[in-house]
Amino acid sequence: MKVLVIGGGGREHAVVHTLRKSAKVDHIWCAPGNGGIAAEAECVDIAATDIESMVAFARQARPDLVVVTPDDPLALGMVDALEQAGLRAFGPRANAAVIEGSKSFAKALMRKYHIPTADYAVFENSAEAIAYIREKGAPIVVKADGLALGKGVTVAMTEEQAVEAVRDAIDGGAFGGAGARVVIEEYLTGPEVSVLAFVDGKHLKAMPAAQDHKRALDNDEGPNTGGMGAFSPSRFYTEETAKICMDTIFAPTVAAMAAEGRPFKGVLYFGLMLTPKGPQVIEYNARFGDPETQAVLSRLESDLFDIFNAVIDGRLDETDIRWADNAACCVCIASGGYPKAYEKGKEITGLADVTGSFVFHAGTVQKNGKMLTSGGRVLGVTATAPTLDEAIAAAYADVKKIHFDQMHYRTDIGVKKG
């Protein structure tokens, strides 16, 4: 079977790497791919958001399955366009991907269907938003309504930080159209947990829980990024918590989307806060999370190709999905300055010396026999081991073998206690 994976980051490398383990898959394309993915798939130079060109390529190549992984093409209707062209596509249609593409839609859905989440209000006028902040006080959370590469969230510990975030988003255009509307939320406390789930429109099967690290610096300091590392399983996600989440959040969300005429098929990501009042939803993503995917898929024992097809065909309830009884840790290596200004084109050395981990490439390109940096997040060094502490140690042992100018990574991935 032939598969086309759309995207070019660490998440896509993890999907490609896992699909290669299937005895049923004999060829993989990845568009656009990256320097590391090129060792495992045939990279095609088409932007992930170029729907017309992607569909044209797929019509010609005739893959048996197309996997749409990034948020932007999902929100733009890539799956809809592929299906209209007669191709099998994994991922939600645009009317379901809106659960990530619009935070105000997601919050309204949760309010309507009584799914636990923080109290909130939505604004398009900065003066009204600032008045709300003054009324509620800090700490408070300000979110750009649309897709902002994981960077559109400000956890403001003071009113002035919240006011600045509103002005940057609405008046300053910091996130383009994605920030023209903002969602202002109640500040919640407790450990954060990420749970990804396969969903076929009616049925849901949760993957092992994970935790990611959004802040750029150790001790959860610095600006929000797309993610500086992740580990699985979570130290806080017990069997009892999992049952509560299934009964109050996971199943009700799938049922709510179906009831709204937006059946969700693909991977639904639940960003959760385990508050003193119980689990609450911080955010939904309409696809594999990054870098959680690198950690979680490293623990998958079942055939990912079979799972994708079961989701498309609505057979998820008949599909046995097995996970290893182990732990995984992914440490992201980033360009210095990320998520703000950073330089590209730095030569990466030491990759051949990595032995105990797998290195997923996120922002790399191969030129003249050299591997160079080409993005903010560059690599995801991912190790599995019988215990989480062993996985963390193995990942960091290999991180230290890799070098490039201005390389940056957190030293506390996996050790956070909250």
C-alpha positions in Angstrom: 0.0 0.0 0.0 1.1 3.6 -0.7 0.6 6.4 1.8 0.9 10.2 1.5 1.5 12.1 4.7 0.9 15.8 4.6 3.2 18.1 6.7 6.8 18.5 7.5 7.5 18.6 11.2 8.4 16.3 14.1 4.8 15.1 14.3 4.9 14.1 10.7 8.2 12.4 11.1 6.7 10.3 14.0 3.7 9.3 11.8 6.0 8.4 8.9 8.3 6.4 11.1 5.4 4.5 12.7 3.7 3.8 9.4 7.0 2.3 8.1 6.6 -0.4 10.7 3.5 -1.7 9.0 4.0 -4.7 6.7 1.2 -3.4 4.6 2.9 -0.1 3.7 5.5 -0.3 0.9 5.8 3.4 -0.1 5.4 6.7 1.7 5.4 10.2 0.3 5.6 13.2 2.6 4.8 16.7 1.5 6.8 18.8 2.1 8.7 16.6 4.5 12.1 17.6 5.9 15.8 16.6 6.0 15.2 13.7 8.4 11.9 12.5 6.9 13.7 12.1 3.6 15.5 9.1 5.0 12.2 7.3 5.5 9.9 8.7 2.8 9.9 10.3 -0.6 9.6 14.0 0.0 7.5 16.1 -2.3 8.0 19.8 -2.5 4.4 20.9 -2.0 3.4 23.2 0.9 1.0 21.6 3.4 -1.6 24.4 2.8 -1.5 24.2 -1.0 -4.7 22.2 -1.4 -4.9 22.5 -5.2 -1.4 21.2 -5.8 -1.7 18.5 -3.1 -4.9 17.2 -4.6 -3.4 17.2 -8.1 -0.3 15.3 -6.9 -2.5 12.8 -5.1 -4.7 12.3 -8.2 -1.6 11.4 -10.1 0.2 9.3 -7.5 -3.0 7.5 -6.3 -2.0 6.7 -2.7 -4.2 4.2 -0.9 -4.3 6.6 2.0 -3.6 10.3 2.6 -2.9 11.4 6.2 -3.5 15.1 6.8 -1.7 16.0 10.0 -1.2 19.8 10.5 -3.9 22.1 11.7 -3.9 24.7 8.9 -4.7 22.3 6.0 -7.4 20.6 8.1 -9.1 23.9 8.9 -8.8 24.9 5.2 -10.6 21.8 4.1 -7.8 19.5 2.8 -9.7 16.4 3.8 -12.9 17.6 2.1 -11.0 18.3 -1.2 -9.2 14.9 -1.1 -12.5 13.1 -0.6 -14.2 15.0 -3.4 -11.3 13.8 -5.6 -12.1 10.2 -4.7 -9.2 9.7 -2.3 -9.2 8.1 1.1 -8.1 10.7 3.7 -7.5 10.5 7.4 -8.4 13.6 9.4 -11.4 15.7 10.2 -13.3 17.6 7.6 -13.3 21.4 7.9 -16.6 21.6 9.6 -15.2 19.4 12.4 -11.6 20.8 12.4 -13.3 24.1 13.6 -13.1 22.6 17.1 -9.4 23.7 17.0 -9.7 26.5 14.4 -12.0 28.6 16.5 -11.6 28.6 20.3 -14.8 30.5 20.6 -16.6 27.7 18.8 -15.1 25.1 21.1 -16.0 27.1 24.2 -19.6 27.5 23.0 -19.8 23.8 22.3 -18.6 22.9 25.8 -21.0 25.4 27.4 -24.0 24.1 25.4 -23.2 20.4 26.2 -22.1 20.9 29.8 -18.5 19.8 29.2 -16.3 21.1 32.1 -14.1 24.0 31.1 -13.0 27.4 32.4 -15.5 30.3 32.5 -14.9 32.6 29.6 -16.0 35.6 27.4 -15.3 36.4 23.8 -14.3 39.9 22.4 -13.5 41.6 19.1 -13.2 45.1 20.7 -10.1 45.7 22.8 -11.7 48.3 25.0 -14.5 45.9 26.0 -12.0 43.1 26.6 -9.8 45.3 28.8 -12.9 46.3 30.8 -13.6 42.6 31.4 -10.1 42.0 32.5 -10.3 44.9 35.0 -13.6 43.5 36.3 -12.3 39.9 36.7 -8.7 40.7 37.8 -5.6 38.5 37.4 -4.4 35.9 37.0 -6.4 35.4 33.8 -5.8 33.8 30.4 -6.0 35.5 27.0 -6.2 33.4 23.8 -6.3 34.3 20.1 -9.4 32.7 18.7 -7.8 31.2 15.6 -4.7 29.1 14.8 -1.5 30.7 16.0 1.1 27.9 15.9 0.6 27.2 19.6 1.8 30.7 20.5 -1.5 32.6 20.8 -2.0 32.0 24.5 -1.0 34.3 27.3 -1.3 33.2 30.9 -1.3 36.6 32.5 -0.3 36.9 36.1 -1.1 40.6 36.2 -3.9 42.7 34.7 -1.3 44.7 32.7 0.0 41.5 31.0 -3.5 40.6 30.0 -4.2 44.1 28.7 -0.9 44.0 26.7 -1.9 40.6 25.2 -5.3 41.9 24.1 -3.8 45.0 22.5 -1.2 42.9 20.7 -3.8 40.5 19.4 -6.7 42.8 18.5 -5.1 46.1 17.8 -1.5 45.1 16.9 -2.3 42.1 14.7 0.3 40.0 16.4 -1.5 36.8 15.1 -3.0 38.2 12.0 -6.7 37.3 11.5 -6.3 34.6 14.2 -6.1 37.3 16.9 -8.9 39.6 15.7 -11.1 37.9 18.2 -9.9 36.8 21.6 -11.2 34.4 24.2 -10.6 35.5 27.8 -10.7 32.7 30.3 -10.8 32.0 34.0 -7.4 30.9 35.3 -7.3 27.3 36.4 -4.8 25.5 38.6 -3.6 21.9 38.6 -1.4 19.5 36.6 -1.9 19.7 32.8 -2.4 16.5 30.9 -2.6 15.8 27.1 -4.8 12.9 25.9 -4.9 12.1 22.2 -7.7 9.9 21.0 -8.6 8.2 17.7 -12.2 9.0 16.8 -14.3 7.6 14.0 -17.3 9.9 14.3 -19.0 7.8 16.9 -16.4 5.8 18.8 -13.3 7.0 20.6 -10.2 5.2 21.8 -7.9 7.2 24.0 -4.1 6.9 23.7 -1.8 6.9 26.7 -1.8 10.2 28.5 1.2 12.6 28.0 2.4 15.9 29.3 4.1 18.6 27.3 6.2 21.6 28.2 5.1 24.8 26.4 7.4 27.4 27.9 10.8 28.0 26.3 12.9 27.9 29.5 13.4 25.6 32.5 10.9 25.8 35.4 8.2 26.7 32.9 9.6 30.2 32.4 9.8 32.3 29.2 7.4 32.7 26.3 5.0 30.0 25.1 6.3 27.9 22.3 4.8 25.1 20.2 6.3 22.7 22.7 9.8 22.1 24.1 9.3 18.4 24.9 6.9 15.8 26.1 6.7 12.6 28.1 4.3 9.7 28.5 2.7 8.5 30.6 1.6 11.4 32.8 2.4 11.0 36.5 -1.0 12.3 37.4 -3.4 10.5 35.1 -4.8 7.6 37.1 -7.3 5.0 36.0 -10.0 6.8 38.0 -9.2 10.1 36.3 -9.3 8.4 32.9 -12.8 7.1 33.6 -14.0 10.6 34.8 -12.6 12.1 31.6 -14.2 9.5 29.4 -17.6 10.0 31.0 -17.6 13.8 31.4 -15.3 15.0 28.5 -14.2 12.6 25.8 -17.5 10.7 25.0 -19.6 13.9 25.4 -17.4 15.8 23.0 -17.7 13.2 20.3 -21.4 13.0 20.8 -21.7 16.8 20.8 -19.9 17.1 17.5 -22.1 14.4 15.9 -25.2 16.2 17.3 -24.0 19.4 15.7 -23.8 17.8 12.3 -20.0 17.9 12.5 -19.0 14.2 13.1 -15.3 14.1 14.0 -13.0 11.6 12.3 -9.3 11.6 13.0 -7.3 12.3 16.1 -8.8 14.6 18.7 -6.5 16.1 21.2 -7.8 16.9 24.7 -5.7 19.5 26.6 -6.8 19.0 30.2 -6.2 20.6 33.6 -6.7 18.4 36.6 -8.2 21.0 38.8 -9.3 20.6 42.5 -12.9 20.5 41.1 -12.0 17.7 38.6 -10.7 17.5 35.0 -11.5 20.5 32.8 -10.8 21.1 29.1 -8.1 23.8 28.4 -8.2 23.3 24.6 -9.0 20.9 21.8 -6.7 20.2 18.8 -8.1 18.5 15.7 -4.9 16.4 15.1 -1.9 14.8 16.6 -0.3 17.1 19.2 3.4 18.0 18.7 5.6 17.0 20.5 3.3 14.6 22.3 3.0 12.5 19.2 6.7 11.6 19.2 6.4 10.2 22.8 3.0 8.5 22.4 3.5 6.9 19.0 6.8 5.5 20.2 4.8 3.3 22.6 2.3 2.0 20.0 2.5 -1.8 19.3 -0.5 -2.0 16.9 -0.4 -1.2 13.1 -1.0 2.5 12.7 -2.1 2.0 9.0 -4.9 -0.4 10.2 -6.0 2.1 12.8 -6.2 5.0 10.3 -8.3 2.8 8.0 -10.6 1.7 10.9 -11.2 5.4 11.7 -12.1 6.2 8.1 -14.5 3.2 7.9 -16.1 3.7 11.3 -14.8 0.4 12.6 -12.8 1.8 15.6 -14.9 -0.1 18.1 -13.9 -3.4 16.4 -10.1 -2.5 16.4 -7.8 -3.7 19.2 -5.1 -1.0 19.9 -2.2 -2.2 21.9 0.4 0.0 23.7 3.7 -1.0 25.3 3.9 -1.0 29.1 6.8 1.4 29.1 7.5 5.2 29.1 8.8 7.7 26.6 10.5 11.1 26.7 10.9 13.5 23.9 13.3 16.5 24.3 13.0 19.2 21.7 16.2 20.9 20.5 15.4 24.4 19.2 17.2 27.2 17.5 18.5 29.9 19.8 15.9 32.7 20.2 12.9 30.5 19.5 9.9 31.2 19.6 11.0 34.7 18.6 13.8 35.6 16.1 16.2 32.9 15.3 18.7 32.0 12.6 18.6 29.2 10.1 21.2 27.2 8.2 23.2 26.0 11.1 25.1 22.7 10.5 24.0 19.9 12.8 26.6 17.4 13.9 26.5 14.3 16.1 23.4 12.7 14.8 25.3 9.5 13.9 26.4 9.2 17.5 22.9 8.9 18.9 22.3 5.3 20.0 19.6 5.0 22.7 17.0 7.3 21.2 15.3 8.0 17.9 15.7 11.6 16.5 12.6 13.0 14.9 13.3 15.9 12.7 11.1 19.0 12.9 13.0 21.9 11.2 15.9 20.5 9.1 17.0 20.4 5.5 19.7 18.5 3.8 22.1 20.4 1.6 25.4 19.3 0.0 25.6 16.2 2.3 25.1 18.3 5.4 22.0 18.5 7.8 21.1 22.1 8.5 18.6 23.8 10.7 15.6 25.3 8.9 13.1 26.1 11.7 12.5 27.0 15.3 12.1 23.6 16.7 14.8 21.5 15.0 14.9 18.0 16.5 12.9 15.8 18.9 15.2 13.3 20.7 12.9 10.5 21.9 13.7 7.6 24.1 11.6 4.7 25.4 12.5 2.7 28.5 10.7 0.6 31.2 10.4 3.6 33.5 9.9 7.3 32.9 13.1 8.2 34.8 15.1 5.8 32.6 13.5 7.3 29.4 14.4 10.8 30.5 18.0 9.8 31.2 18.4 8.1 27.9 17.0 11.0 25.9 19.2 13.5 27.6 22.3 11.3 27.1 21.7 11.5 23.4 20.8 15.2 23.3 24.3 15.9 24.6 25.8 14.2 21.6 24.1 16.6 19.1 25.5 20.1 18.4 24.8 23.2 16.3 25.5 26.9 16.8 23.0 28.6 19.2 21.4 25.2 20.0 18.8 25.5 22.9 16.9 22.9 24.9 15.2 22.6 28.3 17.0 20.5 30.9 13.9 19.6 32.9 11.6 17.7 30.4 9.7 15.0 32.2 10.6 16.1 35.7 7.8 18.7 36.2 5.5 17.8 39.0 2.5 20.0 38.1 
